[in-house]
């Protein structure tokens, strides 16, 4: 069992890879079959499986079987979290750009 102090860092670590963010964003409009993601994201199935396992272990991704298909979904709060991070970074970039444009 993980210690309480490791849960949050491990969760954010799971989000710390571009492929995992792309997987999350692919499900912004709802549940998707895992079988759709390799072509959609241009990720090899073996890499995709590894990233899905990491996201699922962190609790950021849910899965369920539908016959032979593995359906994946992301809680809307995860999408909110990624969106908030993007907005913070946009603000940071705008601020840095403004500083660089000063004479």
C-alpha positions as CSV (number, residue, x, y, z in Angstrom):
1,X,0.0,0.0,0.0
2,X,1.2,3.5,-0.9
3,X,1.9,5.9,1.9
4,X,-0.4,8.9,2.0
5,X,2.4,11.3,1.2
6,X,3.2,9.4,-2.1
7,X,-0.3,9.3,-3.5
8,X,-0.4,12.9,-4.8
9,X,3.1,13.0,-6.3
10,X,2.5,9.6,-7.9
11,X,-0.8,10.8,-9.4
12,X,0.8,13.9,-11.0
13,X,3.7,11.8,-12.2
14,X,1.3,9.6,-14.1
15,X,0.0,12.7,-15.9
16,X,3.6,13.8,-16.7
17,X,3.9,12.3,-20.2
18,X,2.6,13.8,-23.4
19,X,1.2,10.4,-24.6
20,X,-0.8,10.1,-21.4
21,X,-2.2,13.6,-21.8
22,X,-3.1,12.8,-25.4
23,X,-4.9,9.7,-24.2
24,X,-6.9,11.7,-21.6
25,X,-7.7,14.4,-24.2
26,X,-8.9,11.7,-26.7
27,X,-11.6,10.9,-24.2
28,X,-12.8,14.5,-23.6
29,X,-16.1,13.8,-25.3
30,X,-16.6,10.5,-23.5
31,X,-15.8,6.9,-23.4
32,X,-13.7,5.3,-26.2
33,X,-12.7,1.8,-27.1
34,X,-9.0,1.2,-26.5
35,X,-8.9,-0.3,-30.0
36,X,-9.5,3.2,-31.5
37,X,-6.6,4.9,-29.8
38,X,-3.5,3.5,-31.7
39,X,-4.6,5.0,-35.0
40,X,-6.1,8.1,-33.5
41,X,-3.0,9.0,-31.5
42,X,-0.3,7.4,-33.7
43,X,0.9,5.3,-30.8
44,X,2.0,1.7,-31.0
45,X,-0.3,-0.7,-29.2
46,X,2.4,-1.8,-26.8
47,X,3.2,1.8,-25.8
48,X,-0.4,2.6,-25.5
49,X,-1.0,-0.4,-23.2
50,X,1.9,0.7,-20.9
51,X,0.5,4.3,-20.7
52,X,-3.0,3.0,-20.0
53,X,-1.8,0.8,-17.2
54,X,0.0,3.8,-15.6
55,X,-3.1,6.0,-15.9
56,X,-5.3,3.3,-14.6
57,X,-3.1,2.6,-11.6
58,X,-3.1,6.3,-10.7
59,X,-6.9,6.4,-10.8
60,X,-6.9,8.9,-13.7
61,X,-8.4,6.4,-16.1
62,X,-11.3,3.9,-15.8
63,X,-11.9,0.8,-17.9
64,X,-14.6,-1.7,-18.4
65,X,-15.2,-4.6,-20.7
66,X,-17.9,-4.5,-23.3
67,X,-17.8,-8.0,-24.8
68,X,-14.3,-8.2,-26.3
69,X,-13.8,-4.5,-26.3
70,X,-12.0,-2.6,-23.6
71,X,-13.8,0.7,-23.0
72,X,-11.9,3.6,-21.4
73,X,-13.1,6.7,-19.7
74,X,-11.8,9.6,-17.7
75,X,-13.6,11.4,-14.9
76,X,-14.5,15.0,-15.9
77,X,-12.5,16.4,-13.0
78,X,-9.3,15.0,-14.7
79,X,-10.2,17.0,-17.8
80,X,-10.7,20.1,-15.6
81,X,-7.3,19.5,-14.0
82,X,-5.6,19.2,-17.4
83,X,-7.5,22.3,-18.7
84,X,-6.5,24.3,-15.6
85,X,-2.8,23.3,-16.0
86,X,-3.0,24.4,-19.7
87,X,-4.5,27.8,-18.7
88,X,-1.8,28.4,-16.0
89,X,0.9,27.6,-18.6
90,X,-0.7,29.9,-21.2
91,X,-0.8,32.7,-18.6
92,X,2.9,32.0,-17.8
93,X,3.9,32.1,-21.5
94,X,2.0,35.4,-22.1
95,X,3.7,36.9,-19.1
96,X,7.2,35.8,-20.2
97,X,6.5,36.9,-23.7
98,X,5.5,40.4,-22.4
99,X,8.7,40.6,-20.4
100,X,10.8,39.6,-23.4
101,X,9.1,42.2,-25.7
102,X,10.1,45.0,-23.3
103,X,13.0,47.2,-24.5
